[in-house]
Amino acid sequence: MIPPMATASKRPADSLTTMTEYVLPTHANSLGSVFGGQVLAWMDLCGAICAQRHTAHIVITAGIDDLSFDRPVKVGQVIRLTARVTATFRTSLEILVDVEGEDAMTGDHWPCVSAFVSFVAVDAALRPTPVPPVLLETEEERELAGAAQERRAQRLARKRNWTTGNRKLATGDGQ
């Protein structure tokens, strides 16, 4: 059976997703800063909403690129997340999620963390399904999409190396 064709191209602005979260004590470590895992969960959620808006399908998180936290966000401060499509492939897409901290009392805001999150669109039977291409209108969008090709190649190479290494360990060939 031939899979259905993806719909027409969509602009990144069409699926842009923003979220705001208030950092409560239940989100924080013993130093009063938000847990990195909590921020990661919010990033995954924001990215998934963006990906679903673009694909009009349920999406499954396939991977998250490197994370480096720049500055903490404390209890009583605000987390602002923004997610946008940077590239699409046959059944997957890459989303850039930027996270900022905000002190609502002073209006100060700062970068917290950002990452590229990959998602796979799936149909009702949970089989990968084609995604609409992304329509790149600005130079920044074109640069992000171009760099996404290299990031994807690196992700796929890491996956192949990991799979091959584990197969060797399982058969005893890797010792």
C-alpha positions as CSV (number, residue, x, y, z in Angstrom):
1,M,0.0,0.0,0.0
2,I,1.3,3.4,-0.9
3,P,1.3,5.9,2.1
4,P,-0.9,9.0,1.6
5,M,0.9,12.1,0.4
6,A,1.8,14.8,2.9
7,T,-0.3,17.9,2.8
8,A,0.9,21.2,1.4
9,S,3.9,23.1,2.8
10,K,3.5,25.0,6.1
11,R,5.4,27.9,7.4
12,P,7.2,27.7,10.8
13,A,5.0,30.6,12.0
14,D,1.9,28.4,11.4
15,S,2.8,26.0,14.2
16,L,4.8,28.3,16.5
17,T,4.1,27.3,20.0
18,T,4.7,29.3,23.2
19,M,4.2,28.1,26.8
20,T,4.6,29.9,30.1
21,E,5.1,28.0,33.4
22,Y,5.4,29.3,36.9
23,V,8.2,27.6,38.9
24,L,6.7,26.3,42.1
25,P,8.4,24.6,45.0
26,T,7.4,21.1,43.7
27,H,9.4,21.9,40.5
28,A,12.6,22.8,42.4
29,N,15.7,21.1,43.8
30,S,17.1,21.8,47.3
31,L,18.8,25.0,46.0
32,G,15.5,26.4,44.9
33,S,16.2,26.1,41.2
34,V,13.9,24.3,38.8
35,F,14.9,20.7,38.2
36,G,16.5,20.2,34.8
37,G,14.2,17.2,34.2
38,Q,11.2,19.4,34.8
39,V,12.4,21.9,32.2
40,L,13.1,18.9,29.8
41,A,9.5,17.7,30.3
42,W,8.1,21.2,29.5
43,M,10.4,21.3,26.4
44,D,9.2,18.0,25.2
45,L,5.5,19.0,25.7
46,C,6.0,22.4,23.9
47,G,7.9,20.7,21.1
48,A,5.2,18.0,20.7
49,I,2.4,20.6,20.4
50,C,4.4,22.4,17.8
51,A,5.1,19.2,15.8
52,Q,1.5,18.1,16.0
53,R,0.3,21.5,14.8
54,H,2.6,21.2,11.8
55,T,1.9,17.5,11.0
56,A,-1.8,17.3,12.1
57,H,-0.8,13.9,13.5
58,I,0.2,12.4,16.8
59,V,4.0,12.6,17.2
60,I,6.5,10.5,19.2
61,T,9.7,12.0,20.6
62,A,12.6,10.4,18.7
63,G,15.5,12.4,20.3
64,I,16.7,15.5,22.0
65,D,20.1,17.0,21.1
66,D,22.6,18.3,23.6
67,L,21.4,20.4,26.5
68,S,23.4,22.9,28.3
69,F,21.8,25.0,31.0
70,D,22.9,28.6,30.9
71,R,21.3,30.1,34.0
72,P,19.0,28.7,36.6
73,V,15.4,29.7,37.1
74,K,14.3,29.9,40.7
75,V,11.0,29.3,42.6
76,G,8.7,32.2,42.0
77,Q,10.1,33.0,38.6
78,V,8.7,32.1,35.2
79,I,9.8,29.8,32.4
80,R,8.9,30.9,28.9
81,L,9.2,28.3,26.1
82,T,9.0,28.8,22.4
83,A,9.0,26.0,19.8
84,R,9.3,26.2,16.1
85,V,9.8,23.8,13.2
86,T,13.3,24.0,11.7
87,A,13.2,21.1,9.3
88,T,11.1,18.3,8.0
89,F,12.1,15.0,6.6
90,R,9.9,12.1,5.2
91,T,8.2,11.1,8.4
92,S,10.0,13.2,11.0
93,L,10.7,16.8,11.8
94,E,13.0,18.8,14.0
95,I,11.8,21.4,16.4
96,L,13.9,24.1,18.1
97,V,12.8,24.7,21.6
98,D,14.1,27.8,23.3
99,V,13.6,28.4,27.1
100,E,14.0,31.6,28.9
101,G,13.7,32.5,32.6
102,E,11.8,35.6,33.6
103,D,11.5,37.6,36.8
104,A,7.9,38.8,36.5
105,M,8.5,41.4,39.2
106,T,11.4,43.2,37.4
107,G,10.7,42.2,33.8
108,D,14.3,40.8,33.5
109,H,14.6,37.7,31.3
110,W,17.5,35.5,30.3
111,P,18.4,32.4,28.3
112,C,18.0,29.2,30.2
113,V,18.4,26.3,27.7
114,S,17.6,25.4,24.1
115,A,17.7,22.2,22.2
116,F,16.6,20.6,18.9
117,V,14.0,17.9,19.5
118,S,13.2,15.3,16.8
119,F,9.7,13.8,16.5
120,V,8.2,11.1,14.2
121,A,4.6,11.6,13.0
122,V,2.5,8.5,13.3
123,D,-0.9,7.4,12.1
124,A,-3.7,5.8,14.1
125,A,-1.9,2.4,13.9
126,L,1.3,4.1,15.2
127,R,3.1,3.7,11.9
128,P,5.3,6.5,10.7
129,T,3.4,8.8,8.3
130,P,4.6,11.5,5.9
131,V,4.8,15.1,7.2
132,P,4.2,18.3,5.3
133,P,7.3,20.1,4.1
134,V,8.3,23.3,5.9
135,L,8.1,26.4,3.8
136,L,11.3,28.4,4.5
137,E,10.7,32.1,4.0
138,T,13.6,33.9,5.9
139,E,17.3,33.6,5.7
140,E,17.4,32.4,9.4
141,E,14.8,29.6,8.6
142,R,17.0,28.5,5.6
143,E,20.1,28.5,7.7
144,L,18.4,26.4,10.5
145,A,17.1,24.0,7.9
146,G,20.5,23.6,6.2
147,A,22.2,22.9,9.5
148,A,19.4,20.5,10.4
149,Q,20.6,18.2,7.6
150,E,24.0,17.9,9.2
151,R,22.4,17.4,12.7
152,R,20.2,14.6,11.3
153,A,23.2,12.9,9.7
154,Q,25.0,13.0,13.0
155,R,22.0,11.6,14.9
156,L,21.6,8.8,12.4
157,A,25.3,8.0,12.6
158,R,25.2,7.8,16.4
159,K,22.1,5.6,16.2
160,R,23.9,3.2,13.7
161,N,27.0,3.1,15.9
162,W,25.0,2.5,19.1
163,T,23.0,-0.3,17.4
164,T,26.1,-1.9,16.0
165,G,28.0,-1.7,19.3
166,N,25.1,-3.2,21.2
167,R,24.7,-6.0,18.7
168,K,28.4,-6.9,19.1
169,L,28.1,-6.9,22.9
170,A,25.0,-9.1,22.8
171,T,26.7,-11.7,20.5
172,G,30.1,-11.5,22.4
173,D,31.8,-10.1,19.3
174,G,32.5,-6.7,21.0
175,Q,34.9,-8.0,23.7
